[in-house]
């Protein structure tokens, strides 16, 4: 993983180099290696990562990547960045449609700069076009705030080029044969199992140092832990809970860890912890959305705990969006076609809400994280599975993520296999605590006086008004557009 920054299309290279150094300082938490900065006649760019391989060799085109590619060749021959560089030299911009991965990247050629993001948007990328026809880009918006008052988030499945501007690129092939005839048969369950296991294997056998799993005790992270344990019997698990009132995650996390005989580390979050992190949470998340902030806090303290023991971790994010975890939202829709549309939209809107709080929560503490459920093969397979097998109703009562539960029930305790979904922050116990951290004068009356932000975003509570005021201290007003709502129905 990496933190990337760059400026392209400006002739004042020396000034740009100084800017890049300053920009890189704001995202240095996204890696543990020494910063790498390069300058050319038309660009200055740099990165930090967990190894020097986040940037390609010393000649045009340069490639920087945050994330990983899923490849069929031997990884010992070249890094992911050099592999993408090779594909780009052979296929040009079409190379983006020929690689499978969870990534964002920058390609700096002699007369063009290109930034791109995979179709899920699993890794962040922010940019702004400059007056000279070039652009500035960074993994996080905070790197740009001293140089531009307005930024854009690169949409998933898009690239931005200093020559072509913003364009979409085609999805790569899934890596296995589709369509499959989906039903309740053992064959269908085995297909789900095979693809998910392969997604975990792709990571643990190709990435050095995967030492742990973020374990909520829910279905998704428990599946990831059970699979990872097959490859590494010394894998560790990490969970967080509210010290004053432990959430359900602790109970089920202990159950899963004991079931496998895995060491479970537990962080007990206090109200003081939450008070101490609120302002930093807004800064690192680059959002004042209350739901995202509570999710960030839970991830932050889990990652801080994990950092004491490991450098890289697996997470279970993505399965809810892909396998019908939000069945209550879907169950209220009577039109089957609309249900399918909203189910697909759940994935499309995750990048700037659920996946952002995941990314910032772990990278803030310099912990490298990987999400097997976001593997393009898993995503493509999930789109092919009918909704009635994700939300199965054998007796009229819906069972969310049914096909995933059935595929892995022999690897899990039954209490976890059939445990209902809980939001991570609720399972940890953080959900109701944030409102205890706001000043007494920020109440419903204050919300009535200031119901919206300067750019017209309606606040959902006095707590969110408080978070917005913190946001204003950190970022220019036009950065409000980075605050997004989880809304798959629009």
C-alpha positions as CSV (number, residue, x, y, z in Angstrom):
1,X,0.0,0.0,0.0
2,X,1.1,3.5,-0.5
3,X,0.6,7.3,-0.2
4,X,1.0,9.0,-3.6
5,X,1.3,12.7,-4.5
6,X,2.2,14.5,-7.7
7,X,2.1,17.6,-9.8
8,X,2.1,17.4,-13.6
9,X,2.2,20.0,-16.4
10,X,4.1,22.8,-14.7
11,X,7.5,24.1,-15.8
12,X,8.6,25.3,-12.4
13,X,10.0,21.9,-11.5
14,X,12.1,23.0,-8.5
15,X,9.0,24.6,-6.8
16,X,7.0,21.6,-7.6
17,X,9.6,19.3,-6.0
18,X,9.3,21.4,-2.8
19,X,5.6,21.2,-3.0
20,X,5.7,17.4,-3.4
21,X,7.9,17.0,-0.4
22,X,5.4,19.0,1.7
23,X,2.4,17.1,0.2
24,X,4.1,13.8,0.9
25,X,4.6,14.8,4.6
26,X,0.8,14.9,5.1
27,X,0.3,11.3,3.8
28,X,3.4,9.7,5.3
29,X,1.2,7.6,7.6
30,X,0.3,5.6,4.5
31,X,3.6,3.7,4.6
32,X,6.6,2.9,6.6
33,X,9.4,3.2,4.0
34,X,11.4,6.3,3.3
35,X,9.8,8.8,1.0
36,X,10.7,8.6,-2.7
37,X,10.5,11.8,-4.7
38,X,11.3,12.1,-8.4
39,X,11.3,15.1,-10.8
40,X,11.2,15.2,-14.6
41,X,10.9,18.1,-17.1
42,X,7.1,18.2,-16.7
43,X,6.3,16.6,-13.4
44,X,7.3,16.1,-9.8
45,X,5.9,13.2,-7.8
46,X,6.5,11.0,-4.8
47,X,5.3,8.2,-2.6
48,X,5.7,6.4,0.7
49,X,4.8,2.7,1.1
50,X,5.6,-0.5,2.9
51,X,8.4,-1.3,0.4
52,X,10.3,0.6,-2.4
53,X,8.3,-1.5,-4.9
54,X,5.4,1.0,-4.8
55,X,7.1,2.9,-7.6
56,X,8.6,1.5,-10.8
57,X,12.1,1.7,-12.2
58,X,14.0,4.8,-13.2
59,X,12.7,5.7,-16.6
60,X,9.5,6.9,-18.4
61,X,6.8,5.9,-17.9
62,X,7.0,5.9,-14.1
63,X,4.2,4.0,-12.3
64,X,3.1,4.5,-8.7
65,X,0.5,2.1,-7.1
66,X,-1.5,1.9,-3.9
67,X,-2.9,-1.6,-3.6
68,X,-2.2,-4.8,-5.4
69,X,-2.8,-6.7,-8.6
70,X,-4.0,-10.2,-8.9
71,X,-1.8,-11.9,-11.5
72,X,-1.3,-15.3,-13.1
73,X,2.5,-14.9,-13.6
74,X,5.3,-15.5,-11.2
75,X,5.6,-12.4,-8.9
76,X,9.3,-13.1,-8.3
77,X,10.0,-11.7,-11.8
78,X,8.7,-8.2,-11.2
79,X,6.7,-6.0,-8.8
80,X,3.1,-4.9,-9.5
81,X,4.2,-1.5,-10.5
82,X,6.7,-2.9,-13.0
83,X,4.1,-5.3,-14.3
84,X,1.6,-2.5,-14.9
85,X,4.4,-0.5,-16.6
86,X,5.1,-3.4,-18.9
87,X,1.4,-3.7,-19.7
88,X,1.2,0.1,-20.4
89,X,4.1,0.0,-22.7
90,X,2.4,-2.8,-24.7
91,X,-1.2,-1.7,-24.6
92,X,-1.3,2.0,-23.7
93,X,-4.3,3.1,-21.7
94,X,-6.0,-0.2,-22.5
95,X,-3.6,-1.8,-20.0
96,X,-6.1,-0.6,-17.2
97,X,-8.7,-3.0,-18.6
98,X,-6.2,-5.9,-18.8
99,X,-5.1,-6.0,-15.1
100,X,-7.2,-7.3,-12.2
101,X,-6.6,-5.7,-8.8
102,X,-7.6,-3.5,-5.9
103,X,-5.7,-0.4,-6.6
104,X,-5.3,3.3,-7.5
105,X,-2.3,4.3,-9.5
106,X,-0.5,7.1,-11.4
107,X,1.4,6.7,-14.7
108,X,3.8,9.6,-15.4
109,X,4.9,9.6,-19.0
110,X,7.1,12.1,-20.8
111,X,4.1,14.2,-22.1
112,X,1.2,12.9,-20.1
113,X,0.1,12.1,-16.6
114,X,-2.6,9.5,-16.0
115,X,-4.3,8.6,-12.7
116,X,-6.7,5.6,-12.4
117,X,-8.8,3.7,-9.9
118,X,-10.2,0.2,-9.9
119,X,-13.9,-0.4,-10.5
120,X,-14.7,-0.8,-6.8
121,X,-12.7,2.2,-5.7
122,X,-11.0,0.2,-3.0
123,X,-8.1,2.7,-2.8
124,X,-8.5,6.5,-2.7
125,X,-7.3,9.1,-5.2
126,X,-8.0,12.8,-5.2
127,X,-7.1,15.3,-7.9
128,X,-7.5,18.8,-9.3
129,X,-6.8,20.1,-12.8
130,X,-4.4,23.1,-12.8
131,X,-4.7,26.3,-14.8
132,X,-1.7,25.2,-17.0
133,X,-3.6,22.1,-18.2
134,X,-1.8,19.8,-15.8
135,X,-3.0,18.3,-12.5
136,X,-2.3,17.8,-8.9
137,X,-3.1,14.4,-7.3
138,X,-2.8,12.7,-3.9
139,X,-4.1,9.7,-2.1
140,X,-5.8,12.0,0.4
141,X,-7.2,15.5,0.0
142,X,-5.3,16.9,2.9
143,X,-2.1,16.8,0.8
144,X,-3.7,19.3,-1.6
145,X,-5.4,21.7,0.7
146,X,-2.5,24.2,0.9
147,X,-2.4,24.4,-2.9
148,X,-6.0,24.3,-4.1
149,X,-9.3,25.3,-2.6
150,X,-11.3,22.7,-4.7
151,X,-10.7,19.0,-5.4
152,X,-12.4,16.0,-7.0
153,X,-12.4,12.4,-6.0
154,X,-11.6,10.1,-8.9
155,X,-14.6,7.9,-9.4
156,X,-14.1,4.1,-9.5
157,X,-13.4,2.6,-12.9
158,X,-12.2,5.9,-14.3
159,X,-8.9,7.4,-15.3
160,X,-8.0,11.1,-15.6
161,X,-5.4,12.1,-18.2
162,X,-3.8,15.4,-18.8
163,X,-4.6,14.8,-22.5
164,X,-8.0,13.1,-22.4
165,X,-9.4,14.4,-19.1
166,X,-11.9,12.1,-17.2
167,X,-12.9,8.8,-18.9
168,X,-14.1,5.4,-17.9
169,X,-12.3,2.2,-18.7
170,X,-13.6,-1.3,-19.2
171,X,-13.6,-3.9,-16.4
172,X,-11.1,-6.7,-16.8
173,X,-12.1,-10.3,-17.3
174,X,-13.2,-12.0,-14.1
175,X,-10.5,-14.7,-14.0
176,X,-13.0,-17.6,-14.2
177,X,-15.8,-18.8,-16.4
178,X,-19.1,-17.0,-16.2
179,X,-22.1,-17.2,-16.3
180,X,-22.6,-20.0,-13.8
181,X,-26.1,-21.6,-13.3
182,X,-26.8,-20.5,-9.8
183,X,-29.1,-22.4,-7.5
184,X,-29.1,-24.0,-4.0
185,X,-27.0,-27.0,-5.2
186,X,-23.6,-28.1,-3.8
187,X,-22.0,-27.0,-7.1
188,X,-23.1,-23.4,-6.6
189,X,-22.0,-23.4,-3.0
190,X,-18.6,-24.8,-4.0
191,X,-18.2,-22.1,-6.6
192,X,-18.7,-19.4,-4.0
193,X,-16.3,-21.2,-1.7
194,X,-13.7,-21.7,-4.3
195,X,-13.6,-18.1,-5.5
196,X,-13.5,-16.6,-2.0
197,X,-10.8,-19.0,-0.8
198,X,-8.7,-18.1,-3.9
199,X,-9.1,-14.4,-3.1
200,X,-7.6,-15.0,0.4
201,X,-4.9,-17.3,-1.0
202,X,-3.9,-14.6,-3.6
203,X,-3.1,-12.3,-0.8
204,X,-1.5,-14.5,1.9
205,X,0.7,-16.3,-0.5
206,X,1.9,-13.2,-2.4
207,X,2.1,-10.6,0.2
208,X,4.8,-11.0,2.9
209,X,3.9,-10.3,6.5
210,X,0.1,-10.9,6.7
211,X,0.0,-11.5,10.4
212,X,-3.6,-10.9,11.5
213,X,-7.3,-10.5,10.8
214,X,-9.6,-7.8,12.0
215,X,-12.2,-9.9,13.7
216,X,-15.7,-8.6,14.5
217,X,-17.1,-12.0,15.2
218,X,-19.5,-11.5,12.4
219,X,-19.8,-13.8,9.4
220,X,-17.5,-12.0,7.0
221,X,-14.4,-11.5,9.1
222,X,-14.9,-15.0,10.6
223,X,-14.8,-16.5,7.1
224,X,-11.6,-14.6,6.3
225,X,-10.0,-15.8,9.6
226,X,-11.0,-19.4,9.0
227,X,-9.5,-19.4,5.5
228,X,-6.3,-17.5,6.5
229,X,-5.8,-20.0,9.4
230,X,-5.5,-22.8,6.8
231,X,-2.4,-21.0,5.4
232,X,-0.9,-19.6,8.7
233,X,-1.6,-21.4,11.9
234,X,0.1,-18.4,13.8
235,X,-2.4,-15.9,12.4
236,X,-3.6,-13.5,15.1
237,X,-7.0,-11.7,15.5
238,X,-7.8,-8.2,16.7
239,X,-11.0,-6.7,17.9
240,X,-12.2,-3.7,19.9
241,X,-15.0,-3.1,22.3
242,X,-16.4,-0.3,24.5
243,X,-14.8,-0.7,28.0
244,X,-17.9,0.6,29.8
245,X,-20.4,-1.5,27.9
246,X,-18.8,-4.2,25.7
247,X,-20.6,-4.7,22.4
248,X,-21.6,-8.1,20.9
249,X,-18.5,-8.3,18.8
250,X,-16.3,-9.2,21.7
251,X,-18.5,-12.2,22.7
252,X,-18.5,-13.6,19.2
253,X,-14.9,-12.7,18.5
254,X,-13.8,-14.7,21.5
255,X,-16.0,-17.6,20.3
256,X,-14.4,-17.6,16.8
257,X,-10.9,-17.3,18.1
258,X,-11.4,-20.1,20.6
259,X,-12.9,-22.3,17.9
260,X,-9.7,-22.1,15.9
261,X,-7.3,-21.7,18.7
262,X,-6.2,-18.3,17.5
263,X,-4.7,-15.6,19.7
264,X,-7.2,-12.8,20.1
265,X,-6.1,-9.2,21.1
266,X,-8.7,-6.9,22.5
267,X,-8.7,-3.1,22.8
268,X,-11.1,-1.5,25.2
269,X,-12.2,1.9,24.0
270,X,-13.0,4.5,26.6
271,X,-15.0,7.6,26.4
272,X,-11.7,9.5,26.8
273,X,-10.4,7.7,23.8
274,X,-13.3,8.8,21.7
275,X,-13.0,12.4,22.9
276,X,-9.3,12.4,22.1
277,X,-9.7,11.2,18.5
278,X,-12.8,13.1,17.3
279,X,-10.9,16.1,15.7
280,X,-8.3,13.7,14.2
281,X,-11.0,11.5,12.9
282,X,-12.6,14.4,10.9
283,X,-9.1,15.3,9.6
284,X,-8.0,11.9,8.6
285,X,-11.4,10.8,7.2
286,X,-11.9,14.1,5.4
287,X,-15.6,14.0,6.2
288,X,-18.1,15.1,8.8
289,X,-20.6,12.3,8.2
290,X,-21.5,11.0,11.6
291,X,-21.9,7.3,10.6
292,X,-18.5,7.4,8.9
293,X,-16.9,9.0,11.9
294,X,-18.1,6.3,14.3
295,X,-17.0,3.6,11.9
296,X,-13.6,5.3,11.6
297,X,-13.2,5.4,15.4
298,X,-13.8,1.7,15.7
299,X,-11.4,0.9,12.9
300,X,-8.8,3.4,14.3
301,X,-8.5,1.8,17.7
302,X,-8.5,-1.7,16.2
303,X,-5.6,-0.7,13.9
304,X,-3.7,0.9,16.7
305,X,-3.9,-2.3,18.6
306,X,-2.9,-4.4,15.6
307,X,0.1,-2.1,14.9
308,X,1.7,-3.3,18.2
309,X,1.9,-6.9,16.8
310,X,1.7,-6.9,12.9
311,X,2.3,-4.7,9.9
312,X,-0.3,-6.2,7.5
313,X,-3.8,-7.4,8.1
314,X,-6.9,-9.0,6.4
315,X,-10.4,-7.5,6.7
316,X,-13.9,-8.7,5.9
317,X,-15.3,-5.6,4.3
318,X,-17.3,-5.9,1.1
319,X,-19.3,-9.0,1.8
320,X,-22.4,-7.0,3.0
321,X,-22.6,-5.0,-0.2
322,X,-21.9,-8.0,-2.4
323,X,-24.0,-10.8,-0.8
324,X,-27.2,-9.1,0.4
325,X,-26.1,-8.0,3.9
326,X,-28.4,-5.0,3.6
327,X,-31.5,-7.1,3.1
328,X,-33.7,-4.9,5.3
329,X,-33.2,-2.0,2.9
330,X,-33.8,-4.4,-0.1
331,X,-36.8,-6.0,1.5
332,X,-38.8,-2.8,1.5
333,X,-38.6,-2.7,-2.3
334,X,-41.4,-4.6,-4.1
335,X,-40.2,-4.3,-7.7
336,X,-37.6,-7.1,-8.4
337,X,-35.8,-5.0,-11.0
338,X,-35.5,-2.1,-8.6
339,X,-34.2,-4.5,-5.9
340,X,-31.4,-5.7,-8.3
341,X,-30.5,-2.1,-9.2
342,X,-30.3,-1.1,-5.5
343,X,-28.3,-4.2,-4.7
344,X,-25.8,-3.3,-7.4
345,X,-25.7,0.3,-6.2
346,X,-24.7,-0.8,-2.7
347,X,-21.3,-1.7,-4.2
348,X,-21.1,1.5,-6.3
349,X,-21.6,3.9,-3.3
350,X,-19.2,2.1,-0.9
351,X,-16.0,3.8,-2.1
352,X,-16.5,7.1,-0.4
353,X,-18.3,5.9,2.7
354,X,-17.6,2.4,4.0
355,X,-14.3,1.9,2.1
356,X,-13.1,5.3,3.0
357,X,-13.5,4.8,6.7
358,X,-11.9,1.4,6.4
359,X,-8.9,2.9,4.5
360,X,-8.3,5.8,6.7
361,X,-8.9,3.8,9.9
362,X,-6.1,1.4,9.1
363,X,-3.7,3.6,7.2
364,X,-3.7,6.4,9.8
365,X,-1.8,3.9,12.0
366,X,0.4,2.7,9.1
367,X,-1.2,-0.8,9.0
368,X,-1.3,-2.4,5.6
369,X,-4.8,-3.9,5.0
370,X,-6.2,-6.2,2.4
371,X,-9.9,-7.0,1.7
372,X,-10.3,-10.4,-0.1
373,X,-14.0,-9.8,-0.7
374,X,-13.1,-6.8,-2.9
375,X,-11.1,-9.1,-5.2
376,X,-12.5,-8.4,-8.7
377,X,-13.3,-12.1,-9.1
378,X,-15.4,-12.1,-6.0
379,X,-17.1,-8.9,-7.1
380,X,-17.9,-10.2,-10.6
381,X,-19.2,-13.5,-9.2
382,X,-21.5,-11.7,-6.7
383,X,-23.0,-9.6,-9.5
384,X,-23.8,-12.9,-11.3
385,X,-25.6,-14.5,-8.3
386,X,-29.4,-13.9,-8.2
387,X,-30.6,-11.8,-5.3
388,X,-32.9,-14.5,-4.1
389,X,-29.9,-16.7,-3.3
390,X,-28.2,-13.9,-1.4
391,X,-31.4,-13.1,0.6
392,X,-33.0,-16.5,0.8
393,X,-36.5,-17.0,2.1
394,X,-37.0,-20.8,2.7
395,X,-40.0,-20.2,5.0
396,X,-40.8,-16.7,4.1
397,X,-38.3,-15.3,6.6
398,X,-35.3,-13.6,4.9
399,X,-31.8,-14.9,5.6
400,X,-29.2,-12.4,4.5
401,X,-26.0,-13.6,2.8
402,X,-27.5,-17.1,2.7
403,X,-25.3,-18.5,-0.1
404,X,-22.2,-17.2,1.7
405,X,-23.3,-18.7,5.0
406,X,-24.1,-22.1,3.4
407,X,-20.8,-22.2,1.5
408,X,-18.7,-21.8,4.7
409,X,-20.9,-23.2,7.5
410,X,-18.6,-26.2,8.0
411,X,-15.7,-23.8,8.8
412,X,-17.5,-21.8,11.5
413,X,-19.4,-22.3,14.8
414,X,-23.1,-22.4,14.1
415,X,-23.6,-19.3,16.4
416,X,-21.5,-17.3,14.0
417,X,-22.8,-18.9,10.8
418,X,-26.3,-17.7,11.6
419,X,-25.5,-14.5,13.5
420,X,-27.5,-11.5,12.1
421,X,-25.5,-8.6,10.7
422,X,-24.6,-5.7,12.9
423,X,-22.9,-2.5,11.9
424,X,-19.2,-2.6,13.0
425,X,-19.5,0.5,15.2
426,X,-22.6,-0.9,16.8
427,X,-21.0,-4.3,17.4
428,X,-18.0,-2.6,19.0
429,X,-20.3,-0.3,21.1
430,X,-19.2,3.1,19.8
431,X,-22.4,4.1,18.0
432,X,-24.1,5.9,20.9
433,X,-21.0,7.4,22.5
434,X,-20.0,10.2,20.1
435,X,-22.9,12.4,21.2
436,X,-21.4,12.5,24.7
437,X,-18.4,14.3,23.3
438,X,-20.1,17.4,22.0
439,X,-20.4,20.8,23.8
440,X,-23.6,21.4,25.8
441,X,-24.5,24.4,23.7
442,X,-24.7,22.3,20.6
443,X,-28.3,21.0,21.0
444,X,-31.4,20.8,18.9
445,X,-31.9,24.6,19.1
446,X,-28.4,25.1,17.6
447,X,-29.3,22.6,14.9
448,X,-32.5,24.6,14.0
449,X,-30.4,27.7,13.6
450,X,-27.8,26.0,11.5
451,X,-29.5,23.1,9.7
452,X,-27.1,22.9,6.7
453,X,-23.5,23.4,5.8
454,X,-22.4,26.3,3.6
455,X,-22.7,24.0,0.5
456,X,-26.2,22.8,1.5
457,X,-25.5,19.5,3.2
458,X,-28.3,18.9,5.8
459,X,-27.0,17.9,9.2
460,X,-28.5,14.7,10.7
461,X,-28.0,15.7,14.3
462,X,-26.4,18.3,16.7
463,X,-23.4,15.9,16.8
464,X,-22.9,16.2,13.1
465,X,-23.1,20.0,13.3
466,X,-20.2,19.7,15.8
467,X,-18.2,17.5,13.4
468,X,-18.8,20.0,10.6
469,X,-17.4,22.9,12.7
470,X,-14.3,20.7,13.2
471,X,-14.2,20.1,9.5
472,X,-14.2,23.8,8.8
473,X,-11.1,24.2,10.9
474,X,-9.2,21.6,8.8
475,X,-10.3,22.2,5.2
476,X,-11.4,24.8,2.7
477,X,-15.2,25.1,2.3
478,X,-15.3,23.6,-1.2
479,X,-13.8,20.4,0.3
480,X,-17.3,19.8,1.8
481,X,-18.0,17.8,-1.4
482,X,-15.8,15.0,0.0
483,X,-18.5,14.3,2.7
484,X,-20.8,11.8,1.1
485,X,-23.9,10.0,2.3
486,X,-24.6,6.3,2.1
487,X,-27.5,6.4,-0.3
488,X,-28.0,3.5,-2.7
489,X,-31.6,4.5,-3.5
490,X,-30.8,7.7,-5.5
